[in-house]
Amino acid sequence: MSGKGCTEVPQRSCLGCRTSKDKTLLIRFVLSPEREVLPDLENRLPGRGAYTCINKSCLAVAVEKRQFKRAFKQDVSVMPAEQLIEHIGRLLHERIIGLIGLANKAGVVTSGSSMVCDSFRSKAKPGLAVVATDVSPAIGEKIMYAADAHHVPYRSVATKDDFGAILGKAPRSALAVAAGGFVAQLVKAIDRYRNFLGEV
């Protein structure tokens, strides 16, 4: 007998590799009224869903083997694999940028390599450090070493120009996000993006 309050997450199979996983660990796709295959990254759109792993390789296989037609049991319109991969990658990246922007508006973002490293030593340590992908190796290693030394989780995503544009400042090598609700959302969004690209 299962315990009260214990809810099992529904399982779905990836159209690419056929592996079954919790559907929260997959990308959901739905059909538009025009029978176009659309990604539903937030699992909010109505209708029957089809799924792939959060991995561009599985998505490419699903498109090339016409698995969406089989899953939806009808003729469908789907972008070429490369175009769909680029589209989803852009949506996932925009989600990260949007979250950082909201965190900045909430006043919980510190920016700049020196200030980020200083924040690791403060009493109210940040919940997450985010390092630009195009930072110099010396600065990147310095920030990540300091984060490790002070037990602050970190991720690498976006560019120095991206960070500067979000904050309305000059390019920034790194950001620190205060502990709180934005941290879990950002970690999930960044990991999904990097998983999709095959970087982790």
N, CA and C atoms as an extended XYZ file, in Angstrom:
600
Properties=species:S:1:pos:R:3:atomname:S:1:resname:S:1:resid:I:1 pbc="F F F"
N         0.853       -1.196        0.000 N   MET     1
C         0.000        0.000        0.000 CA  MET     1
C         0.884        1.239        0.000 C   MET     1
N         0.610        2.175       -0.897 N   SER     2
C         1.419        3.382       -0.956 CA  SER     2
C         1.010        4.344        0.133 C   SER     2
N         1.986        5.105        0.637 N   GLY     3
C         1.717        6.028        1.721 CA  GLY     3
C         0.943        7.234        1.237 C   GLY     3
N         0.194        7.843        2.121 N   LYS     4
C        -0.570        9.017        1.772 CA  LYS     4
C         0.387       10.161        1.450 C   LYS     4
N        -0.021       10.949        0.476 N   GLY     5
C         0.781       12.109        0.117 CA  GLY     5
C         1.970       11.782       -0.759 C   GLY     5
N         2.140       10.524       -1.133 N   CYS     6
C         3.254       10.119       -1.997 CA  CYS     6
C         2.747       10.052       -3.431 C   CYS     6
N         3.090       11.030       -4.251 N   THR     7
C         2.590       11.114       -5.609 CA  THR     7
C         3.672       10.693       -6.591 C   THR     7
N         3.361        9.720       -7.431 N   GLU     8
C         4.307        9.274       -8.430 CA  GLU     8
C         4.234       10.188       -9.648 C   GLU     8
N         5.397       10.546      -10.187 N   VAL     9
C         5.441       11.361      -11.391 CA  VAL     9
C         5.207       10.460      -12.597 C   VAL     9
N         4.273       10.822      -13.482 N   PRO    10
C         4.002        9.980      -14.659 CA  PRO    10
C         5.246        9.765      -15.509 C   PRO    10
N         5.369        8.566      -16.060 N   GLN    11
C         6.491        8.215      -16.919 CA  GLN    11
C         6.097        8.374      -18.389 C   GLN    11
N         7.052        8.821      -19.194 N   ARG    12
C         6.849        8.930      -20.639 CA  ARG    12
C         8.106        8.422      -21.337 C   ARG    12
N         7.957        7.982      -22.576 N   SER    13
C         9.084        7.463      -23.339 CA  SER    13
C         9.598        8.514      -24.319 C   SER    13
N        10.914        8.606      -24.435 N   CYS    14
C        11.546        9.495      -25.400 CA  CYS    14
C        11.347        8.942      -26.805 C   CYS    14
N        10.927        9.786      -27.735 N   LEU    15
C        10.731        9.351      -29.118 CA  LEU    15
C        12.046        9.024      -29.814 C   LEU    15
N        13.148        9.513      -29.264 N   GLY    16
C        14.441        9.256      -29.883 CA  GLY    16
C        15.087        7.974      -29.414 C   GLY    16
N        15.348        7.881      -28.098 N   CYS    17
C        16.070        6.712      -27.563 CA  CYS    17
C        15.153        5.668      -26.949 C   CYS    17
N        13.851        5.985      -26.810 N   ARG    18
C        12.829        5.076      -26.284 CA  ARG    18
C        12.963        4.821      -24.787 C   ARG    18
N        13.825        5.543      -24.096 N   THR    19
C        13.982        5.397      -22.647 CA  THR    19
C        12.789        6.017      -21.931 C   THR    19
N        12.282        5.345      -20.887 N   SER    20
C        11.195        5.889      -20.084 CA  SER    20
C        11.760        6.690      -18.915 C   SER    20
N        11.222        7.881      -18.710 N   LYS    21
C        11.657        8.752      -17.625 CA  LYS    21
C        10.456        9.498      -17.064 C   LYS    21
N        10.656       10.104      -15.872 N   ASP    22
C         9.648       11.031      -15.371 CA  ASP    22
C         9.432       12.104      -16.433 C   ASP    22
N         8.183       12.448      -16.686 N   LYS    23
C         7.933       13.402      -17.768 CA  LYS    23
C         8.516       14.785      -17.475 C   LYS    23
N         8.796       15.072      -16.199 N   THR    24
C         9.432       16.342      -15.859 CA  THR    24
C        10.887       16.392      -16.325 C   THR    24
N        11.456       15.235      -16.680 N   LEU    25
C        12.842       15.153      -17.140 CA  LEU    25
C        12.936       15.088      -18.662 C   LEU    25
N        11.834       15.383      -19.331 N   LEU    26
C        11.764       15.320      -20.781 CA  LEU    26
C        11.245       16.647      -21.331 C   LEU    26
N        11.380       16.838      -22.640 N   ILE    27
C        10.766       17.978      -23.319 CA  ILE    27
C         9.433       17.519      -23.908 C   ILE    27
N         8.401       18.263      -23.622 N   ARG    28
C         7.066       17.939      -24.133 CA  ARG    28
C         6.801       18.702      -25.423 C   ARG    28
N         6.136       18.029      -26.359 N   PHE    29
C         5.725       18.651      -27.615 CA  PHE    29
C         4.223       18.467      -27.782 C   PHE    29
N         3.588       19.460      -28.367 N   VAL    30
C         2.153       19.384      -28.644 CA  VAL    30
C         1.919       19.798      -30.091 C   VAL    30
N         0.682       19.607      -30.555 N   LEU    31
C         0.297       20.039      -31.896 CA  LEU    31
C        -0.492       21.335      -31.828 C   LEU    31
N        -0.178       22.247      -32.724 N   SER    32
C        -0.978       23.461      -32.865 CA  SER    32
C        -2.254       23.100      -33.632 C   SER    32
N        -3.232       24.007      -33.694 N   PRO    33
C        -4.437       23.727      -34.505 CA  PRO    33
C        -4.107       23.447      -35.967 C   PRO    33
N        -2.957       23.943      -36.431 N   GLU    34
C        -2.536       23.691      -37.825 CA  GLU    34
C        -1.686       22.426      -37.935 C   GLU    34
N        -1.643       21.656      -36.857 N   ARG    35
C        -0.898       20.386      -36.792 CA  ARG    35
C         0.613       20.590      -36.901 C   ARG    35
N         1.086       21.718      -36.402 N   GLU    36
C         2.520       21.962      -36.299 CA  GLU    36
C         3.018       21.437      -34.955 C   GLU    36
N         4.175       20.783      -34.956 N   VAL    37
C         4.775       20.288      -33.716 CA  VAL    37
C         5.453       21.452      -33.008 C   VAL    37
N         5.004       21.723      -31.772 N   LEU    38
C         5.528       22.848      -31.003 CA  LEU    38
C         6.105       22.375      -29.675 C   LEU    38
N         7.260       22.899      -29.260 N   PRO    39
C         7.778       22.554      -27.934 CA  PRO    39
C         6.957       23.238      -26.854 C   PRO    39
N         6.676       22.516      -25.784 N   ASP    40
C         5.939       23.049      -24.631 CA  ASP    40
C         6.853       22.935      -23.420 C   ASP    40
N         7.807       23.853      -23.334 N   LEU    41
C         8.868       23.728      -22.337 CA  LEU    41
C         8.372       23.864      -20.904 C   LEU    41
N         7.252       24.539      -20.714 N   GLU    42
C         6.718       24.723      -19.361 CA  GLU    42
C         5.577       23.755      -19.049 C   GLU    42
N         5.302       22.831      -19.964 N   ASN    43
C         4.252       21.813      -19.761 CA  ASN    43
C         2.899       22.445      -19.422 C   ASN    43
N         2.540       23.459      -20.182 N   ARG    44
C         1.303       24.184      -19.892 CA  ARG    44
C         0.279       24.121      -21.018 C   ARG    44
N         0.700       23.783      -22.224 N   LEU    45
C        -0.214       23.827      -23.362 CA  LEU    45
C        -1.158       22.622      -23.349 C   LEU    45
N        -2.398       22.835      -23.794 N   PRO    46
C        -3.373       21.730      -23.797 CA  PRO    46
C        -3.101       20.728      -24.911 C   PRO    46
N        -3.713       19.579      -24.781 N   GLY    47
C        -3.631       18.578      -25.838 CA  GLY    47
C        -2.698       17.432      -25.520 C   GLY    47
N        -2.717       16.464      -26.410 N   ARG    48
C        -1.865       15.284      -26.279 CA  ARG    48
C        -0.404       15.691      -26.394 C   ARG    48
N         0.447       15.071      -25.603 N   GLY    49
C         1.862       15.395      -25.629 CA  GLY    49
C         2.710       14.259      -26.176 C   GLY    49
N         3.842       14.618      -26.773 N   ALA    50
C         4.870       13.653      -27.171 CA  ALA    50
C         6.168       14.164      -26.557 C   ALA    50
N         7.120       13.266      -26.323 N   TYR    51
C         8.274       13.637      -25.500 CA  TYR    51
C         9.600       13.172      -26.104 C   TYR    51
N        10.643       13.960      -25.834 N   THR    52
C        12.013       13.513      -26.096 CA  THR    52
C        12.856       13.864      -24.869 C   THR    52
N        13.999       13.231      -24.761 N   CYS    53
C        14.952       13.614      -23.718 CA  CYS    53
C        15.360       15.066      -23.928 C   CYS    53
N        15.869       15.693      -22.874 N   ILE    54
C        16.380       17.057      -22.992 CA  ILE    54
C        17.780       16.955      -23.586 C   ILE    54
N        17.807       16.581      -24.847 N   ASN    55
C        19.065       16.296      -25.535 CA  ASN    55
C        18.844       16.450      -27.031 C   ASN    55
N        19.661       17.261      -27.675 N   LYS    56
C        19.447       17.531      -29.091 CA  LYS    56
C        19.616       16.277      -29.960 C   LYS    56
N        20.406       15.319      -29.500 N   SER    57
C        20.606       14.104      -30.285 CA  SER    57
C        19.323       13.285      -30.364 C   SER    57
N        18.633       13.152      -29.216 N   CYS    58
C        17.369       12.415      -29.209 CA  CYS    58
C        16.328       13.129      -30.060 C   CYS    58
N        16.311       14.443      -29.999 N   LEU    59
C        15.357       15.208      -30.801 CA  LEU    59
C        15.629       15.016      -32.289 C   LEU    59
N        16.891       15.044      -32.668 N   ALA    60
C        17.248       14.856      -34.077 CA  ALA    60
C        16.786       13.487      -34.579 C   ALA    60
N        16.972       12.453      -33.764 N   VAL    61
C        16.528       11.101      -34.139 CA  VAL    61
C        15.014       11.063      -34.305 C   VAL    61
N        14.294       11.698      -33.369 N   ALA    62
C        12.836       11.707      -33.428 CA  ALA    62
C        12.329       12.366      -34.704 C   ALA    62
N        12.982       13.463      -35.099 N   VAL    63
C        12.567       14.157      -36.320 CA  VAL    63
C        12.917       13.332      -37.550 C   VAL    63
N        14.142       12.850      -37.607 N   GLU    64
C        14.611       12.136      -38.793 CA  GLU    64
C        13.871       10.826      -39.023 C   GLU    64
N        13.429       10.181      -37.942 N   LYS    65
C        12.691        8.920      -38.072 CA  LYS    65
C        11.176        9.120      -38.074 C   LYS    65
N        10.761       10.361      -38.143 N   ARG    66
C         9.340       10.721      -38.234 CA  ARG    66
C         8.517       10.157      -37.073 C   ARG    66
N         9.111       10.235      -35.892 N   GLN    67
C         8.440        9.682      -34.732 CA  GLN    67
C         7.276       10.552      -34.241 C   GLN    67
N         7.263       11.832      -34.587 N   PHE    68
C         6.148       12.680      -34.160 CA  PHE    68
C         4.858       12.277      -34.883 C   PHE    68
N         4.968       11.883      -36.124 N   LYS    69
C         3.793       11.411      -36.866 CA  LYS    69
C         3.221       10.167      -36.189 C   LYS    69
N         4.101        9.254      -35.775 N   ARG    70
C         3.633        8.046      -35.102 CA  ARG    70
C         3.027        8.372      -33.746 C   ARG    70
N         3.667        9.273      -32.997 N   ALA    71
C         3.198        9.590      -31.654 CA  ALA    71
C         1.827       10.258      -31.671 C   ALA    71
N         1.616       11.180      -32.646 N   PHE    72
C         0.339       11.897      -32.708 CA  PHE    72
C        -0.688       11.189      -33.592 C   PHE    72
N        -0.253       10.096      -34.239 N   LYS    73
C        -1.154        9.255      -35.043 CA  LYS    73
C        -1.840       10.036      -36.153 C   LYS    73
N        -1.077       10.933      -36.783 N   GLN    74
C        -1.594       11.705      -37.906 CA  GLN    74
C        -0.428       12.411      -38.585 C   GLN    74
N        -0.676       12.930      -39.786 N   ASP    75
C         0.347       13.710      -40.457 CA  ASP    75
C         0.571       15.008      -39.686 C   ASP    75
N         1.830       15.384      -39.519 N   VAL    76
C         2.165       16.590      -38.771 CA  VAL    76
C         3.203       17.389      -39.541 C   VAL    76
N         3.299       18.662      -39.200 N   SER    77
C         4.325       19.536      -39.764 CA  SER    77
C         5.378       19.771      -38.694 C   SER    77
N         6.610       19.427      -38.994 N   VAL    78
C         7.685       19.583      -38.015 CA  VAL    78
C         8.893       20.224      -38.686 C   VAL    78
N         9.541       21.138      -37.988 N   MET    79
C        10.727       21.797      -38.531 CA  MET    79
C        11.821       20.779      -38.826 C   MET    79
N        12.724       21.082      -39.750 N   PRO    80
C        13.921       20.248      -39.905 CA  PRO    80
C        14.659       20.173      -38.573 C   PRO    80
N        15.355       19.071      -38.343 N   ALA    81
C        15.984       18.825      -37.045 CA  ALA    81
C        16.869       19.988      -36.600 C   ALA    81
N        17.751       20.464      -37.476 N   GLU    82
C        18.673       21.537      -37.081 CA  GLU    82
C        17.921       22.804      -36.695 C   GLU    82
N        16.861       23.114      -37.438 N   GLN    83
C        16.082       24.320      -37.163 CA  GLN    83
C        15.332       24.196      -35.837 C   GLN    83
N        14.772       23.010      -35.573 N   LEU    84
C        14.042       22.799      -34.323 CA  LEU    84
C        14.998       22.816      -33.133 C   LEU    84
N        16.172       22.231      -33.293 N   ILE    85
C        17.180       22.259      -32.226 CA  ILE    85
C        17.592       23.692      -31.918 C   ILE    85
N        17.825       24.488      -32.948 N   GLU    86
C        18.199       25.887      -32.755 CA  GLU    86
C        17.076       26.652      -32.050 C   GLU    86
N        15.834       26.389      -32.454 N   HIS    87
C        14.670       27.065      -31.865 CA  HIS    87
C        14.542       26.749      -30.373 C   HIS    87
N        14.649       25.481      -30.024 N   ILE    88
C        14.512       25.089      -28.615 CA  ILE    88
C        15.697       25.616      -27.809 C   ILE    88
N        16.891       25.532      -28.366 N   GLY    89
C        18.058       26.080      -27.674 CA  GLY    89
C        17.879       27.561      -27.362 C   GLY    89
N        17.313       28.289      -28.320 N   ARG    90
C        17.082       29.722      -28.107 CA  ARG    90
C        16.044       29.949      -27.002 C   ARG    90
N        14.972       29.156      -27.006 N   LEU    91
C        13.945       29.286      -25.961 CA  LEU    91
C        14.517       28.979      -24.574 C   LEU    91
N        15.330       27.945      -24.484 N   LEU    92
C        15.931       27.589      -23.197 CA  LEU    92
C        16.887       28.676      -22.715 C   LEU    92
N        17.636       29.246      -23.651 N   HIS    93
C        18.571       30.319      -23.299 CA  HIS    93
C        17.802       31.563      -22.855 C   HIS    93
N        16.718       31.879      -23.560 N   GLU    94
C        15.903       33.047      -23.198 CA  GLU    94
C        15.295       32.884      -21.810 C   GLU    94
N        14.966       31.660      -21.451 N   ARG    95
C        14.426       31.398      -20.103 CA  ARG    95
C        15.464       31.781      -19.040 C   ARG    95
N        16.728       31.421      -19.265 N   ILE    96
C        17.799       31.760      -18.323 CA  ILE    96
C        17.967       33.269      -18.225 C   ILE    96
N        18.032       33.926      -19.383 N   ILE    97
C        18.215       35.372      -19.411 CA  ILE    97
C        17.052       36.062      -18.694 C   ILE    97
N        15.832       35.572      -18.923 N   GLY    98
C        14.670       36.156      -18.271 CA  GLY    98
C        14.707       36.016      -16.762 C   GLY    98
N        15.129       34.854      -16.286 N   LEU    99
C        15.215       34.633      -14.839 CA  LEU    99
C        16.271       35.538      -14.198 C   LEU    99
N        17.413       35.676      -14.870 N   ILE   100
C        18.446       36.564      -14.327 CA  ILE   100
C        17.930       38.002      -14.282 C   ILE   100
N        17.194       38.398      -15.328 N   GLY   101
C        16.614       39.734      -15.342 CA  GLY   101
C        15.639       39.956      -14.199 C   GLY   101
N        14.792       38.962      -13.921 N   LEU   102
C        13.850       39.079      -12.810 CA  LEU   102
C        14.585       39.139      -11.474 C   LEU   102
N        15.632       38.312      -11.345 N   ALA   103
C        16.414       38.323      -10.104 CA  ALA   103
C        17.084       39.677       -9.909 C   ALA   103
N        17.566       40.257      -11.003 N   ASN   104
C        18.202       41.570      -10.907 CA  ASN   104
C        17.192       42.632      -10.478 C   ASN   104
N        15.996       42.593      -11.050 N   LYS   105
C        14.957       43.552      -10.675 CA  LYS   105
C        14.567       43.399       -9.205 C   LYS   105
N        14.673       42.165       -8.708 N   ALA   106
C        14.354       41.912       -7.301 CA  ALA   106
C        15.493       42.328       -6.368 C   ALA   106
N        16.609       42.759       -6.953 N   GLY   107
C        17.724       43.239       -6.146 CA  GLY   107
C        18.559       42.163       -5.498 C   GLY   107
N        18.592       40.959       -6.107 N   VAL   108
C        19.322       39.848       -5.483 CA  VAL   108
C        20.530       39.412       -6.317 C   VAL   108
N        20.975       40.260       -7.247 N   VAL   109
C        22.114       39.917       -8.111 CA  VAL   109
C        23.296       40.840       -7.813 C   VAL   109
N        24.460       40.230       -7.631 N   THR   110
C        25.732       40.951       -7.521 CA  THR   110
C        26.527       40.634       -8.777 C   THR   110
N        27.206       41.626       -9.351 N   SER   111
C        27.922       41.366      -10.602 CA  SER   111
C        29.366       41.842      -10.530 C   SER   111
N        30.181       41.282      -11.432 N   GLY   112
C        31.603       41.611      -11.482 CA  GLY   112
C        32.420       40.598      -10.711 C   GLY   112
N        33.524       40.169      -11.262 N   SER   113
C        34.306       39.084      -10.664 CA  SER   113
C        34.758       39.400       -9.240 C   SER   113
N        35.212       40.618       -8.996 N   SER   114
C        35.700       40.968       -7.652 CA  SER   114
C        34.572       40.960       -6.628 C   SER   114
N        33.450       41.574       -6.985 N   MET   115
C        32.323       41.632       -6.055 CA  MET   115
C        31.713       40.258       -5.824 C   MET   115
N        31.701       39.438       -6.863 N   VAL   116
C        31.184       38.076       -6.714 CA  VAL   116
C        32.065       37.282       -5.749 C   VAL   116
N        33.385       37.374       -5.934 N   CYS   117
C        34.296       36.658       -5.028 CA  CYS   117
C        34.177       37.186       -3.597 C   CYS   117
N        34.021       38.500       -3.445 N   ASP   118
C        33.834       39.080       -2.108 CA  ASP   118
C        32.562       38.549       -1.456 C   ASP   118
N        31.516       38.342       -2.273 N   SER   119
C        30.238       37.877       -1.723 CA  SER   119
C        30.346       36.473       -1.125 C   SER   119
N        31.292       35.684       -1.636 N   PHE   120
C        31.471       34.327       -1.104 CA  PHE   120
C        31.925       34.364        0.359 C   PHE   120
N        32.614       35.437        0.730 N   ARG   121
C        33.158       35.541        2.080 CA  ARG   121
C        32.219       36.255        3.056 C   ARG   121
N        31.094       36.708        2.571 N   SER   122
C        30.152       37.431        3.431 CA  SER   122
C        29.329       36.455        4.267 C   SER   122
N        28.677       36.984        5.290 N   LYS   123
C        27.828       36.133        6.136 CA  LYS   123
C        26.650       35.583        5.342 C   LYS   123
N        26.081       36.420        4.491 N   ALA   124
C        24.955       35.985        3.656 CA  ALA   124
C        25.496       35.550        2.294 C   ALA   124
N        26.096       34.369        2.257 N   LYS   125
C        26.682       33.877        1.014 CA  LYS   125
C        25.602       33.705       -0.055 C   LYS   125
N        25.952       33.952       -1.311 N   PRO   126
C        24.965       33.751       -2.379 CA  PRO   126
C        24.594       32.288       -2.527 C   PRO   126
N        23.455       32.069       -3.146 N   GLY   127
C        23.016       30.695       -3.375 CA  GLY   127
C        23.550       30.116       -4.658 C   GLY   127
N        24.050       30.991       -5.552 N   LEU   128
C        24.541       30.521       -6.846 CA  LEU   128
C        25.451       31.568       -7.471 C   LEU   128
N        26.547       31.109       -8.076 N   ALA   129
C        27.402       31.959       -8.901 CA  ALA   129
C        27.251       31.514      -10.351 C   ALA   129
N        27.180       32.475      -11.253 N   VAL   130
C        27.062       32.174      -12.684 CA  VAL   130
C        28.228       32.847      -13.399 C   VAL   130
N        29.043       32.044      -14.073 N   VAL   131
C        30.248       32.535      -14.734 CA  VAL   131
C        30.015       32.561      -16.240 C   VAL   131
N        30.413       33.639      -16.898 N   ALA   132
C        30.255       33.754      -18.346 CA  ALA   132
C        31.089       32.702      -19.065 C   ALA   132
N        30.584       32.203      -20.171 N   THR   133
C        31.288       31.160      -20.917 CA  THR   133
C        32.528       31.694      -21.625 C   THR   133
N        32.561       33.009      -21.878 N   ASP   134
C        33.698       33.573      -22.601 CA  ASP   134
C        34.646       34.352      -21.697 C   ASP   134
N        34.583       34.096      -20.395 N   VAL   135
C        35.511       34.733      -19.469 CA  VAL   135
C        36.911       34.147      -19.689 C   VAL   135
N        37.932       34.906      -19.357 N   SER   136
C        39.290       34.386      -19.523 CA  SER   136
C        39.492       33.200      -18.576 C   SER   136
N        40.290       32.206      -19.000 N   PRO   137
C        40.507       31.040      -18.135 CA  PRO   137
C        40.987       31.417      -16.739 C   PRO   137
N        41.869       32.402      -16.632 N   ALA   138
C        42.417       32.781      -15.324 CA  ALA   138
C        41.325       33.311      -14.398 C   ALA   138
N        40.468       34.196      -14.921 N   ILE   139
C        39.394       34.761      -14.100 CA  ILE   139
C        38.346       33.694      -13.785 C   ILE   139
N        38.004       32.891      -14.787 N   GLY   140
C        37.018       31.834      -14.566 CA  GLY   140
C        37.452       30.858      -13.490 C   GLY   140
N        38.711       30.429      -13.566 N   GLU   141
C        39.219       29.494      -12.565 CA  GLU   141
C        39.268       30.126      -11.180 C   GLU   141
N        39.613       31.404      -11.123 N   LYS   142
C        39.662       32.103       -9.837 CA  LYS   142
C        38.281       32.123       -9.182 C   LYS   142
N        37.250       32.451       -9.967 N   ILE   143
C        35.889       32.526       -9.428 CA  ILE   143
C        35.405       31.146       -8.990 C   ILE   143
N        35.623       30.149       -9.834 N   MET   144
C        35.134       28.808       -9.515 CA  MET   144
C        35.886       28.192       -8.333 C   MET   144
N        37.183       28.486       -8.226 N   TYR   145
C        37.960       28.004       -7.084 CA  TYR   145
C        37.431       28.633       -5.800 C   TYR   145
N        37.164       29.941       -5.844 N   ALA   146
C        36.642       30.631       -4.662 CA  ALA   146
C        35.258       30.107       -4.289 C   ALA   146
N        34.438       29.840       -5.305 N   ALA   147
C        33.093       29.299       -5.043 CA  ALA   147
C        33.200       27.940       -4.355 C   ALA   147
N        34.069       27.088       -4.876 N   ASP   148
C        34.278       25.774       -4.253 CA  ASP   148
C        34.759       25.917       -2.812 C   ASP   148
N        35.701       26.820       -2.587 N   ALA   149
C        36.282       26.991       -1.252 CA  ALA   149
C        35.241       27.428       -0.231 C   ALA   149
N        34.231       28.157       -0.691 N   HIS   150
C        33.200       28.660        0.223 CA  HIS   150
C        31.868       27.920        0.059 C   HIS   150
N        31.915       26.792       -0.656 N   HIS   151
C        30.743       25.914       -0.798 CA  HIS   151
C        29.554       26.626       -1.438 C   HIS   151
N        29.851       27.402       -2.473 N   VAL   152
C        28.798       28.074       -3.231 CA  VAL   152
C        28.661       27.370       -4.585 C   VAL   152
N        27.488       26.857       -4.921 N   PRO   153
C        27.306       26.209       -6.224 CA  PRO   153
C        27.531       27.211       -7.360 C   PRO   153
N        27.996       26.722       -8.507 N   TYR   154
C        28.187       27.621       -9.644 CA  TYR   154
C        27.857       26.909      -10.944 C   TYR   154
N        27.539       27.707      -11.936 N   ARG   155
C        27.274       27.226      -13.277 CA  ARG   155
C        27.929       28.176      -14.265 C   ARG   155
N        28.161       27.711      -15.488 N   SER   156
C        28.726       28.546      -16.539 CA  SER   156
C        27.737       28.591      -17.697 C   SER   156
N        27.322       29.807      -18.056 N   VAL   157
C        26.347       29.956      -19.136 CA  VAL   157
C        26.337       31.402      -19.601 C   VAL   157
N        25.912       31.635      -20.837 N   ALA   158
C        25.781       32.977      -21.421 CA  ALA   158
C        27.145       33.656      -21.541 C   ALA   158
N        27.142       34.878      -22.040 N   THR   159
C        28.386       35.601      -22.290 CA  THR   159
C        28.480       36.847      -21.416 C   THR   159
N        29.669       37.425      -21.398 N   LYS   160
C        29.862       38.668      -20.649 CA  LYS   160
C        28.934       39.769      -21.174 C   LYS   160
N        28.764       39.819      -22.491 N   ASP   161
C        27.866       40.815      -23.070 CA  ASP   161
C        26.414       40.553      -22.670 C   ASP   161
N        26.025       39.272      -22.602 N   ASP   162
C        24.666       38.931      -22.141 CA  ASP   162
C        24.432       39.484      -20.739 C   ASP   162
N        25.377       39.225      -19.853 N   PHE   163
C        25.236       39.694      -18.465 CA  PHE   163
C        25.142       41.218      -18.418 C   PHE   163
N        26.010       41.888      -19.177 N   GLY   164
C        25.979       43.342      -19.190 CA  GLY   164
C        24.656       43.883      -19.694 C   GLY   164
N        24.120       43.248      -20.757 N   ALA   165
C        22.850       43.709      -21.324 CA  ALA   165
C        21.706       43.537      -20.327 C   ALA   165
N        21.692       42.420      -19.626 N   ILE   166
C        20.639       42.173      -18.633 CA  ILE   166
C        20.672       43.224      -17.532 C   ILE   166
N        21.868       43.555      -17.096 N   LEU   167
C        22.033       44.464      -15.958 CA  LEU   167
C        22.059       45.929      -16.365 C   LEU   167
N        22.143       46.198      -17.683 N   GLY   168
C        22.254       47.571      -18.139 CA  GLY   168
C        23.599       48.177      -17.803 C   GLY   168
N        24.644       47.338      -17.839 N   LYS   169
C        25.983       47.771      -17.478 CA  LYS   169
C        26.980       47.303      -18.541 C   LYS   169
N        28.255       47.585      -18.302 N   ALA   170
C        29.306       47.058      -19.170 CA  ALA   170
C        29.344       45.542      -19.016 C   ALA   170
N        29.998       44.822      -19.935 N   PRO   171
C        30.081       43.357      -19.817 CA  PRO   171
C        30.568       42.928      -18.436 C   PRO   171
N        30.023       41.833      -17.952 N   ARG   172
C        30.354       41.299      -16.633 CA  ARG   172
C        30.821       39.855      -16.768 C   ARG   172
N        31.878       39.495      -16.022 N   SER   173
C        32.433       38.141      -16.086 CA  SER   173
C        31.605       37.139      -15.296 C   SER   173
N        30.917       37.617      -14.264 N   ALA   174
C        30.198       36.689      -13.390 CA  ALA   174
C        29.092       37.417      -12.639 C   ALA   174
N        28.144       36.616      -12.170 N   LEU   175
C        27.048       37.099      -11.339 CA  LEU   175
C        26.942       36.213      -10.112 C   LEU   175
N        26.434       36.769       -9.032 N   ALA   176
C        26.084       35.975       -7.852 CA  ALA   176
C        24.629       36.268       -7.533 C   ALA   176
N        23.859       35.213       -7.279 N   VAL   177
C        22.435       35.346       -6.985 CA  VAL   177
C        22.208       34.970       -5.532 C   VAL   177
N        21.564       35.855       -4.789 N   ALA   178
C        21.326       35.600       -3.370 CA  ALA   178
C        20.489       34.345       -3.169 C   ALA   178
N        20.710       33.667       -2.055 N   ALA   179
C        19.942       32.471       -1.732 CA  ALA   179
C        18.452       32.815       -1.715 C   ALA   179
N        17.641       31.911       -2.259 N   GLY   180
C        16.204       32.165       -2.328 CA  GLY   180
C        15.597       31.456       -3.516 C   GLY   180
N        14.382       31.833       -3.847 N   GLY   181
C        13.618       31.129       -4.868 CA  GLY   181
C        14.219       31.136       -6.261 C   GLY   181
N        14.965       32.196       -6.608 N   PHE   182
C        15.523       32.259       -7.957 CA  PHE   182
C        16.608       31.211       -8.187 C   PHE   182
N        17.283       30.785       -7.137 N   VAL   183
C        18.412       29.870       -7.296 CA  VAL   183
C        17.973       28.538       -7.899 C   VAL   183
N        16.960       27.922       -7.322 N   ALA   184
C        16.497       26.620       -7.828 CA  ALA   184
C        16.002       26.739       -9.266 C   ALA   184
N        15.292       27.814       -9.566 N   GLN   185
C        14.800       28.010      -10.924 CA  GLN   185
C        15.943       28.179      -11.920 C   GLN   185
N        16.953       28.930      -11.525 N   LEU   186
C        18.087       29.148      -12.420 CA  LEU   186
C        18.903       27.890      -12.634 C   LEU   186
N        19.153       27.156      -11.559 N   VAL   187
C        19.913       25.908      -11.690 CA  VAL   187
C        19.184       24.954      -12.637 C   VAL   187
N        17.883       24.825      -12.472 N   LYS   188
C        17.103       23.947      -13.345 CA  LYS   188
C        17.172       24.416      -14.795 C   LYS   188
N        16.988       25.722      -15.008 N   ALA   189
C        16.994       26.260      -16.370 CA  ALA   189
C        18.358       26.099      -17.036 C   ALA   189
N        19.426       26.381      -16.294 N   ILE   190
C        20.779       26.255      -16.856 CA  ILE   190
C        21.114       24.797      -17.145 C   ILE   190
N        20.778       23.907      -16.224 N   ASP   191
C        21.084       22.489      -16.439 CA  ASP   191
C        20.302       21.924      -17.622 C   ASP   191
N        19.049       22.332      -17.769 N   ARG   192
C        18.251       21.882      -18.922 CA  ARG   192
C        18.891       22.354      -20.229 C   ARG   192
N        19.317       23.601      -20.242 N   TYR   193
C        19.934       24.159      -21.443 CA  TYR   193
C        21.223       23.432      -21.790 C   TYR   193
N        22.078       23.223      -20.813 N   ARG   194
C        23.366       22.582      -21.063 CA  ARG   194
C        23.180       21.086      -21.400 C   ARG   194
N        22.204       20.441      -20.750 N   ASN   195
C        21.889       19.058      -21.113 CA  ASN   195
C        21.441       18.964      -22.557 C   ASN   195
N        20.588       19.907      -22.959 N   PHE   196
C        20.076       19.890      -24.326 CA  PHE   196
C        21.209       20.021      -25.335 C   PHE   196
N        22.162       20.877      -25.047 N   LEU   197
C        23.291       21.071      -25.968 CA  LEU   197
C        24.320       19.950      -25.894 C   LEU   197
N        24.172       19.059      -24.885 N   GLY   198
C        25.127       17.975      -24.731 CA  GLY   198
C        26.409       18.380      -24.022 C   GLY   198
N        26.346       19.470      -23.264 N   GLU   199
C        27.540       19.965      -22.569 CA  GLU   199
C        27.766       19.262      -21.227 C   GLU   199
N        26.746       18.595      -20.701 N   VAL   200
C        26.888       17.852      -19.442 CA  VAL   200
C        26.241       16.500      -19.594 C   VAL   200
